Amino acid sequence: MIYSKMTVPQVSMQHGVITIPKFEIILTANSSNKLKGAYIKNQRYYPMIRSSWRRNDELEIFVQAGKQLKEYFSGVRKNFDLEYEFPDVATYLQTKVWKHLTDIPYGMTMTYQEYAKKVSVVAAVRSVASAVGRNPIIIFVPCHRLKRTDGRIGGYAAGETLKQDLLRLESHYGTNMQYK
């Protein structure tokens, strides 16, 4: 299956790589050092790293992201407190959907349908699910906490195995409840 690559505008972008057991996360930041993207290598909608982007694994936002991810995966951190911005090319719906994903508490899940209602887009559950699937700041903006109405976990840009692992991790350290 061929997936399109998400394009990120060229604006003094920097990128870095964080290696976590089992996978690498590619981070992108703009000139104001705000996180613009967090992608599992080769996930759907993975950005095309441009030759004009500067690699800087030591950028403070990347160092903080790495530290917070390690705390998250060890069960110490339940919320992330990084400054981020969504891509300028995002639609109004995408930005609205992504912004409210952080409202779903750690260890809890919600169905796509419940979430569509929560963000006042009830008639467009598929559009909400599509926007969720294009979340550019994976894990930090927790789209993995949404499930299908039939109880199955549903898709995940970085693969259903990782989504299941994240849900397992949060249920182990969190409350494992349905959020409404």
N, C-alpha and C positions, 0 to 999 in steps of 0.2 A: 504494500500500500504506500502511495506517495503522499506526503503531507506538505502543505505550503509552509514556507518559512516566514515568520513574522519579521517585518522590517521595522527597524528603529531608526528615527531620523538621526542624521549626523550632526551632533552638537557637542563638540569637545567630549566625546564619550571615552570612558575608561572601562576596562574589564579586568576581572580577576577570577581566579579559580580557587575553590575551596574543596579539598578532598575529605570526604566523610567515608567511613567504612561502607563499602558496597557501591558508592557512586561519587561523581564529581558534580559540583554546582558551579555554574558559570554566573558570575554577578556582573551587572553593568551599572554604571553611575554616570550622572551628568556633571557638568562643570561646577555645579553647586554642591557636589558630593552627596547627593541624595540617591538612594537606591532606585534604579529604574527597572531592573530586571533581575530575576533569580530563576535559572533554568537548569534542569537536570540535563546533562549532556545527551544530545540526540533525542530529546523529547519532541513531541509535536509542537510546532510553532517556535522551535529553537531559533534564536536570532542568527543572522549571518554576521559574523564578526568582520567588521570592515578593516581594511589596512590602515585607515586613518585613526582607528581606536588605539589608545595606548594601554598596554598591559601593565597593571600596577597592583599586584597582590597585596601590597602593604598600605594601600589607601585606607584611611581610618574607618570608613563605612564598611569596607570589606573585612577588615580585622574584627570589628564589632559584630558583623554578621556571622563570621566564623565562630567567634566566642559564644554568641547566643545560640547558634545551631548546636554546638557541642553540649551546651547546658540543656537544650531542648531534648536532644537524643538521650541524655542521661537522666531525664525526668526532673531536673532541677528547675527548668524554665517552662512556664505555662503560657506566657505572652511575650511577644517581641516588641521592642521599643526602638526601632530604627526609623529614621526619616526616609520616606520614599515618595516618589511621584509616579503616577501612571503615565504611559506613553502619550505624547501629544496627538498621536494618530488614533487614539481610542475614541469610540463613539460615546455619546452621552449615556446610553444604556450600559455599555461595558463598564464605564467609570462608576456608575451608580451601583451596579452589581458587585464589582470588585471592592468598592469602598465599604460595603456593609458585611462582607465576609468575615471581617475581624470581630463582628458582634457575636458570632457563634462561639460560645465559650469552649475552652480546652476540654477535651474528653466528651463533648456532646456532639450529636449529629442532628441533622434536619433533612427533610426531603427537599428535592428541587421544587416541588409544588408548594410546600410550606414557605420556602425561601422566596419564591416568586411573589407570594402573597405578602410576606413581610416587607419586601422592597416595592410593593404596590405595582407589580407588573403581572397580576394574576392571569390575564388572558394570553400571556406570552411565555409560558413555561419553557418551551423549546428555545426561545430566544435567550432566556435567562441561562439555561443550561449551556447553550453555545457560548455565551459571554464567559461563564464560569470556566469552560474548557480552554479559554484563551487567556486566563489569568497570567499576567507576565511576572508575577512575583510569588512563584510557587513556594509552598510551605510557610513562608512569612505571612502571606495573605492566604489563610487556610481553606482553600476550596475543597480540600480532601474531606471536610466535615459534612459534605452534602452527599446524600444517597438517593437512590431511586425510590419511588413510592412503593414498589413491590418488595422493598427490603434489601435488594441486591445493592452492591456498592456503587455501581455505575462506572463510567469511564473516568480516566485521569490522563492528562497530557503526558505524564511521565510513566504511565503504565499502571494497570490495576494492582500489580503485586506491590508496588511502592505505596499506593493508596491504602491497601490492606495493612501493610506494615505500619504506616502512620496511625491508622485507626487503632490498631492493636497496641501500639506504644501509648497512645493517649488513654485508652481504656485501662491499661495496666497502671498508669500513674495518675489518671484522672477519675472522673465520676461515672463514665460509660452510660450516659443517659440521653434520651431524646430531648432536644431543646425546642421549645415552641414560643 
